[in-house]
Amino acid sequence: MEKEDINEAVNEQVEDKKEKKLKKDNKKDKIIEELQTEIAALKDKNMRVTAEMVNTLRRKDEETSRIMKYSNESLILELLPVIDNFERALSLNSESSEELSNYQKGVCMIYNNLKNILEKFEVKEIEALNKDFDPSYHQAVMQEEKEGVKANIVIEVMQKGYTYKDKVIRPAMVKVSK
C-alpha cells in the first residue's frame, strides 16, 4: 500500500471514531436531557404531594379543633330545658306560704348553681328583649302591633336563646312588633 492509501485509511478510521464518539456523545446528551426532565417532573410532583399533605394536615387540625371546641354542645342542649323548668318554677308567687317560700329558695339555689356551671362552659343567654329582631339569634313565633314601639323590635321572649362559645345553639323564641 502506498503512503496516501495508508493516510486515507487512517483518516477514515479517525473520522469513523470521531463520528462514533459524536453519536455516543449525542446519545449521552439525550439521556442526560431526558433524566433532567424526569428529575424536574419528580421534583414538581414531590412539591405538589408535600403541599397536599400540608393542606390535609391543616384541614384535619381545624376539624379536630372545631370538634373539641363544641364537644359539650349535646350535653348543654339537654340541660337547657332543665333551666327553662327552673325558671317556670321560680316565677310562681311565693307569698302564699312559708313552706313554698323555702322550697322556692332551694330551687333558686339549684338554678343559680346550674347557671354558673353553664357560664363556666361559655354558655350565654341571648339578650333579646327590646332589641332589634335578628334572625340569626331570634326565632319569631308571633307578631303583634304595639303602640310606641317601632317595627321589628322584640317585645316578648317566649323561650330564652343561648350561645355556646361563638355559636347559637338555640335561638330565642320571641314575639316581634309589627
C-alpha positions in Angstrom: 0.0 0.0 0.0 1.0 3.4 -0.7 1.5 6.1 1.9 -1.5 8.0 0.7 -3.7 5.0 0.9 -2.5 4.4 4.4 -3.1 8.0 5.4 -6.5 7.9 3.8 -7.3 4.6 5.7 -6.1 6.1 8.9 -8.1 9.3 8.3 -11.2 7.2 7.6 -10.7 5.3 10.8 -10.1 8.5 12.7 -13.3 10.0 11.1 -15.2 6.8 11.9 -14.0 7.0 15.5 -14.9 10.7 15.7 -18.3 10.0 14.2 -19.0 7.1 16.6 -17.8 9.3 19.5 -20.1 12.2 18.4 -23.0 9.8 18.1 -22.2 8.4 21.6 -21.9 12.0 23.0 -25.3 12.8 21.4 -26.9 9.7 22.9 -25.4 10.7 26.3 -26.7 14.3 25.9 -30.2 13.0 25.0 -30.1 10.6 28.0 -28.9 13.4 30.3 -31.6 15.7 29.0 -34.3 13.0 29.5 -33.1 12.4 33.0 -33.0 16.1 33.8 -36.6 16.4 32.5 -37.6 13.4 34.6 -35.9 14.9 37.7 -37.7 18.2 37.2 -41.1 16.3 36.9 -40.4 14.3 40.0 -39.4 17.4 41.9 -42.7 19.1 40.8 -44.7 16.0 41.8 -42.9 15.9 45.2 -43.7 19.5 45.8 -47.4 19.1 44.9 -47.7 16.0 47.1 -46.0 17.8 50.0 -48.3 20.8 49.6 -51.4 18.5 49.5 -50.2 16.8 52.7 -49.7 20.1 54.5 -53.2 21.2 53.4 -54.7 17.9 54.5 -53.0 18.2 57.9 -54.2 21.8 58.3 -57.8 20.8 57.5 -57.6 17.9 59.9 -56.3 20.1 62.7 -59.0 22.7 62.0 -61.7 20.0 62.1 -60.3 18.5 65.3 -60.2 21.9 66.9 -63.8 22.6 65.9 -64.9 19.2 67.2 -63.1 19.8 70.5 -64.5 23.4 70.8 -68.1 22.2 70.6 -67.8 18.8 72.2 -70.1 19.6 75.0 -72.9 21.0 72.8 -75.2 18.0 73.1 -74.9 18.0 76.9 -75.7 21.7 77.1 -78.7 21.2 74.8 -80.0 18.6 77.2 -79.6 21.0 80.2 -81.4 23.9 78.6 -84.9 22.5 79.2 -84.0 22.0 82.8 -83.1 25.7 83.1 -86.4 26.5 81.4 -88.3 24.4 84.0 -86.4 26.1 86.9 -87.4 29.5 85.6 -91.0 28.5 85.4 -90.9 27.2 89.0 -89.2 30.3 90.2 -91.9 32.5 88.5 -94.5 31.2 90.9 -95.8 33.6 93.5 -94.0 32.8 96.8 -96.2 34.9 99.1 -98.7 32.0 99.7 -96.8 30.2 102.5 -93.5 30.0 104.3 -93.1 26.4 103.1 -93.5 27.3 99.5 -91.0 30.2 100.0 -88.4 27.9 101.5 -89.0 25.5 98.6 -88.6 28.3 96.1 -85.3 29.4 97.8 -83.9 25.9 97.4 -85.0 25.7 93.8 -83.4 29.2 93.3 -80.1 28.0 94.7 -80.1 24.9 92.4 -81.0 27.1 89.4 -78.1 29.6 90.2 -75.7 26.7 90.5 -76.8 25.3 87.2 -76.5 28.7 85.5 -73.0 29.2 86.9 -71.9 25.8 85.5 -73.3 26.8 82.1 -71.5 30.1 82.3 -68.2 28.3 83.2 -68.6 26.4 79.9 -69.2 29.7 78.0 -73.0 29.2 77.5 -74.5 32.6 77.4 -78.1 33.8 77.3 -79.0 35.7 74.1 -80.2 39.2 75.0 -83.4 39.7 73.1 -86.0 41.9 74.9 -86.3 45.4 73.4 -83.6 44.5 70.8 -83.8 44.6 67.1 -85.0 41.3 65.7 -82.1 39.3 64.3 -83.0 36.0 62.6 -79.6 34.5 63.3 -80.3 34.9 67.1 -84.1 35.0 67.3 -86.9 32.9 66.1 -90.1 34.9 65.6 -93.1 32.9 66.7 -95.6 35.8 66.9 -96.1 39.3 65.7 -98.1 42.0 67.5 -98.7 45.6 66.9 -97.7 47.7 69.9 -98.0 51.5 70.3 -94.8 53.4 70.8 -92.6 50.6 69.6 -91.1 50.6 66.1 -91.3 47.6 63.8 -89.0 44.6 64.2 -88.3 45.0 67.9 -88.5 42.1 70.3 -91.4 42.8 72.7 -91.5 39.5 74.5 -89.3 36.5 75.0 -91.2 33.2 74.9 -88.2 31.0 75.4 -84.7 32.1 76.1 -82.0 31.5 73.5 -78.4 30.6 74.2 -75.0 30.7 72.6 -72.2 28.2 73.2 -68.8 29.9 72.7 -69.5 31.8 69.5 -72.2 29.6 68.1 -76.0 29.9 68.5 -77.2 26.6 69.9 -80.8 27.6 70.5 -82.3 30.8 69.1 -84.6 32.8 71.4 -88.3 32.3 70.6 -89.7 35.8 70.6 -92.7 38.0 69.8 -91.9 40.8 67.5 -93.6 44.2 66.9 -95.2 44.9 63.6 
